[in-house]
């Protein structure tokens, strides 16, 4: 590596002389602080000066991956592999990029290659477990997660993933223990708190789950997610809707593998079902409508909405989902906003509003449907999906944290 060469970044009109190592560290600090354009500029200049500097290539590749610039990330990581074929980290990172591109088989091969090169590579085992879980090969995923946690017992995410695999395989007590370890490592890990409660309830230890929620609430008394999850896990009286913070967190965490998980593993059909209904109501798909994709997620409804739309707007609470949706280049406008509030502030603005798998986070539907009514022009259409609660209560908050409706 050319770590001793100097180069002169000029970010403020005044040249500064840095070694390659200093420049890479400066770019990394900017990267970690969120100053991505400034970090990218220094990464690029560093690589121009020292094309074989593995650290600069590595961090610049991560930045591109973070921005869903998967082609550039692949090229940068491939440069590392060309320079150092036995670099296990590079193969692991390439797996992450392949997963982001939806090339799951290639991602799996990359993780296995990283493990072959470095059998103690805990992140590669964890990433392999994620892919195996998404493919419903839970026993193999459990083995991968167990290996990851044995190699690195101090990762809350690894312990959380292990808990998920144990719970799915019916090992509720060990699952609760894994989630508890995750909470001890990261008390702000809401998924681990929720998983622990669910595992305790499934293990017949409802009193322990109640005590756990009390401990969580004491540690974070202002957190609106806690009473919501308590109601869902313990079948208590449900609030009218899920807290915005909960929905945002769920989908930000899920954004990277959302499409593959829904379409390949859950046979997700909400957009297709809405498309069928819209086609019945609007048999001629002339692109002359103002259309709102309410809770657009990664944009799975965009393809069937485009033939109807002269203007297609997507709104969602999750910045991660919106970033994925923007990559489709299908929307004229993408907005991060709370759904009823957004619609209430856009009177008579849309001819068609669709909401696929979004109103399951609302118990009482009056406010959101009234807001949609206000946002629609006369004769406009609203199409949405719900989960079926059967013939019992009007609204049920399930332990999954989602509402079902009669």
N, C-alpha and C positions, 0 to 999 in steps of 0.2 A: 504494500500500500504506500502511496505517496504522502505520508503523514508529515513530512518535513517541509514540503513546499509552501511558499507563501502566495496569497492572492489578495486583491484589494477590492472588497465590496464597497459600493458607493450608494448607500441608501438615503443619505441626507445631503448629498452634494459635497461631502467631505470624505476623501479616501481614508480607509482604515486598513492597515496591514495585519493580517491574521495568518497563523499556520492553518493547514487543512483541518487539523484536529480541533483548533479553536473555532474555526468557521462552522464545522459540523455541530459542535456543542452549542454555539450561538443559535444556529438554525433550529436545533432540537428544543432549546428553551422557548423560542418563539412559537414553534409548533405546539408544544405542550400548553402554552398560554392562550392558544387560539388564534394567534396572528399568522394564519396560514399563507396569505400571499407573500408576506415578508420572509417567512421560513422557506417557501418554495423558491424565491429568488436566490437565496443564499445556497440552498441545496443545488440548484442548477449551476451556479457559478463554481461551486466546489467541485462538481462532477466534470465541468468543462476543464478545470485546472488539473484535476486528478481523477481521470476516468475509471481508475481501478480501486478507488477508495470504497471499501465494502460498507462502511458505516453510513456514508452519505447516500449510497445507492439504497441501502436498507431503509433508512428513515424517509427518504423521498418516496420510495415504493409504498410505505405505510401511509404517507400523506395522500397519495393518489388513491389508494384503496379506501381510505376514509371518505374521500369525496366521490366514491363510485366511479372513478376513472380507471376501470379495471384493465383496459388494454394497456395503458401506460404503466400501471402497476406491474402487470405481467412482464412487460419488456424490461423494466428495471430489475425485478427479481431474477429474471432469466439471465441478465448480465452477471448477477452475483453467482449464480450456479455455474455459468461459463468460466468465471474466474476461480471459483472454489466449489467444485462439484460435490464435495463432501460436507457442505455447509447445511447442517440439519435445520437451522432456523430458517434458511431461505426456502427449503422445501416445505416447511410448515406454513410459512407466509404465502407461498404460492398456492397451497391448499386453501387458505382463506380466500384468496382472490378467485380461485376456481369455484369455490362455493358461492361467492357473491355473483358469479356469472351463471349460476345454476348448473354448472358442469360437475355434478356430484361425484360421478365415478372417478373423474380426474382428481378431484379434491381428496377423495379417499386414498388414491394411489400416492398422492403427495404426502399425506400424513403418515402412511405406512413407510414411505421412503425415509422420512425424517426419523421415525422410530428405528428403522434398520440402521441408519447412520449413527444415531445416538439413542440407545435403548432406555436411557434415563430421561427422555424428553417428555416431561409431564404435560406441557401444553398440547403436544401432538396427540397424546393419548386422550386428553380431554376433548379436543376438536374431533377426533375420530369417534368418540362416544356420542357427540352431538349429531353427527351424520347418521350413525347407526340408530339412535333414538328416533330421528325423523323418518327413518326407513322401517320403523317398527320392529327392528331386530334388537329387542330390549335386553335379552340375555347377553349378547355380545357387547352392547353398550354398557351394561353393568360391569362387565369385565374390564372394559377400557377405563371407565370412571374409577373403578377400584384401584387400577394401576396408577392413574393420575394422582389420586389422593395419597397413595402409599409413597409416591415419589415427592409429592409436595402437599403436606397436610395443612399448610397455612393459607390456602386459597379458599376464600368463601365461595367463589363461583364453582370450584371443583367439588366442594362438599355439597353445595346445593344441587348440582347436576347428579351427583351420586344419590342424593335423597330422592330425586325425581325417578331415577331408574329403580331404586328399591321400592318406592311406593307403587310404581306401575306393575312390578312383579309380585305385589302382595306382601312384601316384607315391611310391614307398617312400623313395627317398633324400631328396627334398624334405620328405617327412613327418618323417623322422628329424631333419632340420635344424630344422623348426618345433618339434617336441617338445623338442629340445635348447635352443632359445631360451626355451621356457617354463620348463624346469628352471633355466636361468641366472637367470631373473627370479624364480622361486619354487622354491628347492631342496626344499621340502616338498610339492610337487605330485606326489603318487604316481601319478596318472593319466598325467602327462606322462612320468615315468620309464618306466612300463609301456608306454605307446605307443611311446616311442623304442626300447625293446627289441624290441617286436613288428615295428616297421618295419625295424629292422636285420636281424632274422632273415628277414623276407620279402624283403629286398634281397640275401640271400645273405651277410650279414656277421655270422655267428654269433660270430666271435672278438671283433668290436667290441661285440656285445651282452654277451658275458661280461665284457669290460673295463668296460662301463658299469655292470653290476651290482656289480662290485668297487668302483667309485668311489662308487656309491650307498650300499653297505654301510659303507664307510669314513666317509662323511659322517654316517651314522645307524646306528651299530653295534647298537643295541638294538631296532631296528624289526623286528617279526616278519613284517611284510608282505613284506619284501624277499626272503628265501629262498623264500617261497611263490611269489611271482611269477617268481622265477628258475627254479624247478622247472617252472612252467607254460609259460614261454616257451622254455626250453632243453631241455624233455623230460627233465628229471632226475628222480631218485626223489622221489616226491611225499610230503608229510606226510599225516597221517591226515585232516586237515580244514583248511578255510580259517581263518585267524586271525579272531577276533571283530572286531578293529579293521578288517580288510579288508572284511568283510561290512557292518559298520556304516557305513563310509565310502562304499562303493559305493551303498548304498541311501539314505543321507542325501542324497548328491549327486543321485540320480535321482528323489527323491520328487516334485518339482514336476511333472514331465512323464511319470511312470511309466505311468499308465493309458493316456494317448493313445499313447505309444510302443508298448506291448505290444499293445493291442487293435487299433489302426488300422494299425500298420506291420509287426508280427511275427505277426499273426493268432494271438495267444496263446490257447491253449485248455486250459491245465492245470486251471483251476477247472471248466470245462464237462466235461472228462473225468472228474474226480473226482465231479462231481454225478451223472453217468450211473451210475457204479459204486455210489455210495451209494443211489441210487434202486433198483437191483437188490437190494441187501442189506436196505434198509429201505423197502419199498414204501409203507407208511403213514407219512406225515410228520406224526406227532402230536408237538406241542411239549412233550415230556416228558424230554428228554435234556440232560445236562450235556455241552457241546461245547467242544472246544479247537481253535482255528484256529492251528496251530503254524507260525509264520512268516507272520503274517497280512498283512504288507505294508500296502497301502492299503485292504485289505478287499474284494478282488474275490471272495472266496468267501462273503461274508456273506449275500448275497441267497438263495443256495440252502441255506445252513445254518439260517437263521432258522426255517423251518417245522418243523425237528426239535428246536429248542433251547428249553428252559425257562431255560437260562443259557448265554450265549455269551461265551467268553473268547478274546481275541486276544493273542498274545505275539509280540514281534519285537525284534530288536537295534537297529533304526533308529528313533530318535526322530522323524525326519522322516516316515517311513512311518506311525508310530503317530498322528502329528498328522493326517495325511490320513484314516486309518481312523476317527478320532474324529468327523470331519465327517459320516460316514455315519449316525451315531447308531443303529447297529445292534448294537453290542456292549454287554453288561452290564459288561464289565471289559476293560481294555487294560493289558498289562504289558510293560515294557521289561526283557528278561531273556535270558540265554543259554539256548537251547532244552533241551538234555539236562538241565542243572542244574534248570531250572524244573520239568520233568516229574518228575524224580527226587524232588523235594521236595513232590510232590502225589500221594501214593500213593492209588490207587483213587478218583480224583476225577472221572473222565470216562467217559462211555459211548461217545463218538465223538471221535477225533482225526484231523484232516485236515492235510496238509502239501503245499501246491501250490508246486512250483518252489523248494523250500527245501533238500531233502536233496542237491541237486546241489553244495552247498558242504561236503558230508561225503564223504570217500573211504571210510573204513571205517565201515560202517553199524551195527556191533554195539552201540556205546555208545548211540546215539540210539534204536535200536529197543528196546533193553532198558529205557531210561528210559520210553519210551512204554508198554511192557508194564506197568511198575510203576504208571504213572499211570492205566491203564485199569482199570475194574471187570471182574469176570468176565463174559465174553461181549461185551466191548466191541470196537469196530472201529477199526483204523488204516488210513487210505487216504493214499497219497502218490504223487508222480510222481518219475521219474528221467530223465536223458538216456541214450539208448541208445548204448553203446560198441561194439555189434556183437558178433561172436563171438570177439574177441581176448582181451585182458587182462580180468581181473575189474574193475579200476578204472583209469581213465585220467584224468589231469589235463590238460585241454586248455589251449591258449594263451589262451583266453578267461578263464582263472581259475576254471573250473567243472569239476566231476568228471562223467564219464560212467561208467555201470556196464554190465557184460555181462548 
